[in-house]
Amino acid sequence: MVLSLAVLITAIPRRPAAHKFRYESRTEGVSEIETSVIAKAAETAAQTQPEIVDANVQIGGRATEPVLYARFTLRADAPANRGIELVNDRVIPDLEMVLGAPFASKHVSFSFQKPEKQDSQKAVLI
């Protein structure tokens, strides 16, 4: 009975431990920051760009081999290649710079915001 109780307790899902990024500076010493804070900053920075409507970023893996999991929603009325280039050329390299290591693997997906339906009763000036 005790053994079965122990098995049940180990089967209970647990919240994953927070990953921490450890930064060492010669002038400031050592400090730590959770990767969720870095990911949130990347989401916020990406969403300030006109091509990106929404962003969801998560960082996993080890400090020397971080793994990126990201989903970006692009505006339907903006050129898709501009949003994709922004993520590949700015967002991801900036994250790698902050982490101090290139991503061992990147799992990035893109979706598009649904275009707003226009009311057929309204006149649209072009």
C-alpha positions in Angstrom: 0.0 0.0 0.0 2.8 2.4 0.9 4.6 1.5 -2.4 1.4 2.2 -4.5 1.0 5.6 -2.7 4.6 6.5 -3.5 4.0 5.6 -7.1 0.9 7.8 -7.2 2.7 10.7 -5.7 5.6 10.5 -8.2 3.0 10.5 -11.0 1.5 13.8 -10.1 2.5 16.4 -12.6 4.7 19.2 -11.3 5.3 22.7 -12.6 8.7 22.7 -14.4 11.5 24.5 -12.6 12.1 28.0 -13.9 15.2 28.3 -16.0 17.6 31.0 -14.9 20.1 32.8 -17.0 23.3 33.6 -15.1 25.1 36.7 -16.1 28.6 37.5 -14.9 30.1 40.9 -15.3 33.6 42.0 -14.1 32.2 45.3 -12.8 28.7 44.2 -11.5 29.4 40.7 -10.3 27.0 37.8 -10.9 23.3 38.2 -11.4 20.5 35.8 -12.4 17.4 36.3 -14.4 14.7 33.9 -15.3 14.4 33.0 -19.0 10.7 33.8 -18.8 11.6 37.5 -18.2 13.9 37.5 -21.2 11.2 35.8 -23.3 8.5 38.3 -22.2 10.9 41.2 -23.1 11.3 39.6 -26.6 7.5 39.3 -27.0 7.0 42.9 -26.0 9.7 44.1 -28.4 8.3 42.1 -31.3 4.8 43.4 -30.7 6.0 47.0 -31.0 6.7 46.3 -34.7 3.9 47.1 -37.0 4.1 43.7 -38.8 3.6 41.6 -35.7 0.3 41.4 -33.9 1.1 38.8 -31.3 4.1 36.9 -30.0 4.6 33.9 -27.7 8.2 33.1 -26.8 9.6 30.4 -24.5 13.2 29.5 -23.9 14.2 26.1 -22.8 17.3 23.9 -22.8 20.6 24.5 -21.1 22.5 27.8 -20.7 25.1 26.6 -23.2 22.5 25.2 -25.6 19.3 27.1 -25.3 16.2 26.1 -27.3 13.7 28.6 -28.7 10.0 27.9 -28.9 8.2 30.8 -30.6 4.9 31.6 -32.3 4.3 35.0 -34.1 1.1 36.3 -35.5 1.6 38.6 -38.4 -0.8 41.3 -39.7 -2.8 40.1 -42.7 -2.4 43.4 -44.5 1.4 43.6 -44.2 3.9 41.8 -46.4 4.6 38.4 -44.8 8.3 38.5 -45.7 8.9 41.7 -43.7 7.5 40.1 -40.6 9.5 36.9 -41.1 12.7 38.8 -41.8 12.2 40.9 -38.7 12.0 37.8 -36.6 14.9 36.0 -38.2 17.2 39.0 -38.6 16.4 41.0 -35.4 14.4 39.1 -32.7 16.3 35.8 -32.8 19.8 37.3 -33.0 19.0 39.8 -30.2 17.8 36.9 -28.0 21.0 34.9 -28.7 23.1 38.0 -27.9 21.3 38.4 -24.5 21.7 34.7 -23.7 25.3 34.7 -24.8 24.9 31.5 -26.8 23.3 30.6 -30.2 20.1 28.5 -30.0 20.8 24.8 -30.4 17.4 24.5 -32.1 14.7 26.9 -33.0 11.0 26.0 -33.2 9.4 29.0 -34.8 6.0 29.2 -36.4 4.1 32.0 -38.1 0.4 32.6 -38.4 -1.6 35.4 -39.9 -4.2 37.6 -38.3 -7.7 37.1 -39.8 -8.5 40.1 -42.0 -11.2 42.3 -40.7 -14.5 42.0 -42.4 -15.7 45.1 -44.1 -19.3 46.2 -43.8 -20.8 46.1 -47.3 -23.0 49.1 -46.3 -19.9 51.3 -45.8 -18.1 53.2 -48.6 -14.4 52.6 -48.7 -12.2 55.4 -50.1 -9.1 54.4 -51.8 
